[in-house]
């Protein structure tokens, strides 16, 4: 009979997500994951098969959390400029407990060029975020918040690219003033 697990998988995935987010996939060792999750090596391998599977679970967890927040915001009643300002604000002033940058963007740079599975996962997530934003821009245009010459798909892609750029700048050490200036400039395009 298998021994019962004495840990909660969700907490382990969350802790692993933060470890990968801080250091990246390659630089996060199994020992780092053991330290972050409080699990032994055998528990990690028995539960998640290995580092790569744990990373994929952590990446999906990260994307699910961020995408759910985006859907909730975009389905709300705020005017489109306030919605976009909020999305940009998440990149300009992230939760102080979060590592710098973005696990999606970091993974796109580090792994997507050489890992087809990760690249496909990231592509699908990017497409989802673009669809969510496009629908919000289309609704805003229908309500008269956007001029008829504004392309909802182009605006959605622009916001996704701007947020990714802000995350890269933050990861590179850019300060809040620099990030805020980019966000203000992007908001002027809406």
C-alpha positions as CSV (number, residue, x, y, z in Angstrom):
1,X,0.0,0.0,0.0
2,X,1.3,3.5,-0.9
3,X,2.0,5.9,1.9
4,X,-0.4,8.8,2.1
5,X,1.0,12.1,1.0
6,X,1.7,14.5,3.9
7,X,1.7,17.7,1.8
8,X,-0.7,19.6,-0.2
9,X,0.2,19.5,-3.9
10,X,-1.2,23.0,-4.7
11,X,1.2,24.6,-2.1
12,X,4.1,22.7,-3.6
13,X,3.2,23.8,-7.1
14,X,2.9,27.4,-5.9
15,X,6.3,27.3,-4.1
16,X,7.9,25.7,-7.2
17,X,6.3,28.3,-9.4
18,X,8.0,31.1,-7.3
19,X,11.4,29.3,-7.4
20,X,11.2,28.9,-11.2
21,X,10.0,32.5,-11.5
22,X,12.9,33.8,-9.5
23,X,15.8,31.8,-11.1
24,X,14.4,30.4,-14.4
25,X,14.1,26.7,-15.3
26,X,17.8,25.9,-16.0
27,X,19.1,27.6,-12.9
28,X,16.6,26.0,-10.5
29,X,18.0,22.8,-9.3
30,X,16.1,19.9,-7.7
31,X,17.7,20.9,-4.5
32,X,16.3,24.4,-4.9
33,X,12.9,22.9,-5.5
34,X,13.2,20.7,-2.4
35,X,14.1,23.8,-0.3
36,X,11.3,25.8,-1.8
37,X,8.6,23.2,-1.4
38,X,9.8,21.5,1.7
39,X,9.6,18.2,-0.1
40,X,12.3,15.6,-0.4
41,X,13.7,14.6,-3.8
42,X,11.7,11.3,-3.8
43,X,8.4,13.1,-3.0
44,X,9.0,15.5,-6.0
45,X,9.8,12.6,-8.3
46,X,7.0,10.4,-7.0
47,X,4.4,13.2,-7.3
48,X,5.5,15.2,-10.3
49,X,7.7,12.7,-12.2
50,X,10.6,15.2,-12.2
51,X,11.7,18.8,-12.5
52,X,10.2,19.3,-16.0
53,X,6.7,18.1,-15.1
54,X,6.8,20.2,-11.9
55,X,7.8,23.2,-14.0
56,X,4.9,22.6,-16.5
57,X,2.5,22.4,-13.6
58,X,3.9,25.5,-12.1
59,X,3.8,27.4,-15.4
60,X,0.1,26.3,-16.0
61,X,-0.7,27.4,-12.5
62,X,0.9,30.8,-13.1
63,X,-1.0,31.3,-16.4
64,X,-4.3,30.1,-14.9
65,X,-4.1,32.6,-12.0
66,X,-3.1,35.6,-14.3
67,X,-5.7,34.7,-17.0
68,X,-8.5,34.4,-14.4
69,X,-7.6,37.9,-13.1
70,X,-7.6,39.3,-16.6
71,X,-11.0,37.7,-17.4
72,X,-12.5,39.1,-14.2
73,X,-11.2,42.6,-14.9
74,X,-12.3,42.6,-18.5
75,X,-15.8,41.3,-17.7
76,X,-16.2,44.1,-15.2
77,X,-18.0,47.4,-15.7
78,X,-15.0,49.8,-15.8
79,X,-14.4,51.9,-18.9
80,X,-11.8,50.3,-21.2
81,X,-9.1,52.8,-20.5
82,X,-9.4,52.0,-16.7
83,X,-9.2,48.3,-17.5
84,X,-6.1,48.7,-19.6
85,X,-4.6,51.1,-17.0
86,X,-5.1,48.3,-14.4
87,X,-3.5,45.7,-16.6
88,X,-0.5,48.0,-17.2
89,X,-0.4,48.7,-13.4
90,X,0.0,45.1,-12.6
91,X,3.3,45.2,-14.5
92,X,4.3,48.6,-13.2
93,X,3.6,47.9,-9.6
94,X,3.5,44.2,-9.1
95,X,2.8,42.6,-5.7
96,X,5.9,43.3,-3.6
97,X,6.2,39.6,-2.7
98,X,6.5,38.5,-6.4
99,X,9.8,38.0,-8.1
100,X,10.7,40.5,-10.8
101,X,9.4,39.9,-14.3
102,X,6.9,37.3,-15.4
103,X,7.2,33.5,-15.5
104,X,5.5,33.4,-18.9
105,X,7.9,36.0,-20.4
106,X,10.9,34.5,-18.7
107,X,10.0,31.1,-20.1
108,X,9.3,32.5,-23.5
109,X,12.9,33.8,-23.7
110,X,14.6,30.9,-21.9
111,X,12.7,27.8,-23.1
112,X,10.4,28.4,-26.1
113,X,13.2,28.6,-28.7
114,X,14.2,25.0,-27.9
115,X,11.3,23.3,-26.2
116,X,8.3,22.7,-28.5
117,X,5.9,21.7,-25.7
118,X,6.6,24.9,-23.7
119,X,6.5,27.0,-26.8
120,X,3.0,25.6,-27.7
121,X,1.8,26.1,-24.1
122,X,3.0,29.7,-24.2
123,X,1.5,30.3,-27.6
124,X,-1.9,29.1,-26.5
125,X,-1.7,31.3,-23.4
126,X,-0.8,34.3,-25.5
127,X,-3.7,33.6,-27.9
128,X,-6.1,33.4,-24.9
129,X,-5.0,36.7,-23.4
130,X,-5.2,38.3,-26.9
131,X,-8.8,37.0,-27.3
132,X,-9.8,38.2,-23.9
133,X,-8.5,41.7,-24.6
134,X,-9.8,41.8,-28.1
135,X,-13.3,41.0,-26.8
136,X,-13.0,43.8,-24.3
137,X,-11.9,46.2,-27.0
138,X,-14.7,45.1,-29.3
139,X,-17.3,45.7,-26.5
140,X,-15.7,49.1,-25.8
141,X,-15.9,50.0,-29.5
142,X,-19.6,49.0,-29.5
143,X,-20.3,51.2,-26.5
144,X,-18.6,54.1,-28.2
145,X,-15.5,54.2,-26.0
146,X,-13.2,53.6,-28.9
147,X,-13.2,55.3,-32.3
148,X,-14.3,53.2,-35.3
149,X,-10.7,53.5,-36.6
150,X,-9.3,51.6,-33.6
151,X,-8.6,47.9,-34.4
152,X,-9.5,45.7,-31.4
153,X,-7.1,42.9,-32.4
154,X,-4.2,45.3,-32.9
155,X,-4.9,47.0,-29.6
156,X,-5.1,43.6,-27.8
157,X,-1.7,42.5,-29.3
158,X,-0.3,45.9,-28.4
159,X,-1.3,45.6,-24.7
160,X,0.0,42.0,-24.5
161,X,3.4,43.1,-26.1
162,X,3.6,46.2,-23.8
163,X,3.0,44.2,-20.7
164,X,5.6,41.7,-21.8
165,X,8.0,44.6,-22.4
166,X,7.3,46.1,-19.0
167,X,8.0,42.7,-17.4
168,X,11.4,42.4,-19.2
169,X,12.3,46.0,-18.2
170,X,11.4,45.2,-14.6
171,X,13.4,42.0,-14.7
172,X,16.3,44.0,-16.0
173,X,16.1,46.4,-13.0
174,X,14.1,49.3,-14.4
175,X,12.6,51.5,-11.7
176,X,9.0,52.4,-11.2
177,X,9.3,55.8,-12.8
178,X,10.6,54.3,-16.1
179,X,7.9,51.6,-16.1
180,X,5.2,54.1,-15.3
181,X,6.3,56.3,-18.2
182,X,6.1,53.4,-20.6
183,X,2.6,52.5,-19.3
184,X,1.4,56.2,-19.7
185,X,2.6,56.2,-23.2
186,X,0.9,52.9,-24.0
187,X,-2.3,54.1,-22.4
188,X,-2.3,57.2,-24.7
189,X,-2.6,54.8,-27.7
190,X,-5.9,53.5,-26.5
